[in-house]
Amino acid sequence: MNTILFDLDGTLTDPYEGITKSILYALEQCQVFDDDPQKLRSCIGPPLTYSFSEIYHLPEDRIGFAVRKYRERYGSVGWAENIPLDGVLPMLDELKKAGFRMAVASSKPKPFVDKILDKFGMTKYMDAVVGSGLDGSLNSKTLVIEEAMRLLGAEKEDCVMVGDRKHDAEGAKACSLPCIGILTGYAEEGELERAGATYVVSSFRELTTLLLSLQNKKDEKKD
């Protein structure tokens, strides 16, 4: 196992302020006034269409409008309200030095992913960066993971997905990859386990130790 696919929001960065303020802005434009904290937390991780349809139950003919309004604010200021999670850069540095290939596989539109990675000095660690398209392409975690593997030329037995929400575990399972769920983000209690995460860790230190162990096991099998 030498290739790690990382989710972005809640896994490498804390996007709470930018996402929730942009969600509220979009809802207000739809004349929906709902600032329930639990609902807002639930919007961190899944695709926007899921958040507006399944969490806020907007009519189908308003979802596209809500997505556009969200991106209106997020593209202007929301993306810059992201902050890197404590310890993420030392972890990426250690994994790179250990010989891992790394990529970001995010449901966030790629232009925003690129800006966030650049802002926090993470781009240099990534061998590929994949996000959804502003045109609606790659609109599921499964498709994003498949595209990351294609760009890397990676086989499924070489890869692991690391993410903080059920969509990461479900997407990995659909692609026949193991998933390491990490409790740095916004998953509800038991969410990652129920979604089929192969492992669940609570910190970057624990994640790094597990990844190095899995890498060593693969090397032993080759020998």
Buried (B, 14 or more C-beta within 10 A) or exposed (E): BBBBBBBBBBBBBBBBBBBBBBBBBBBEBBEBEEEEEEBBBBBBBBBBBBBBBEBBEBEEEBBEBBBEBBBBBBBEEBBBBBBBBEBBBEBBEBBBEEEBBBBBBBBBBBBBBBBBBEBBEBBEBBBBBBBBEEEEEBBBBBBBBBBBBEBBEBEBEBBBBBBBBBBBBBBBBBBEBBBBBBBBBBBEEEBBEEBBBBBBBEBBEBBBEBBBEBBEEBEEEEE
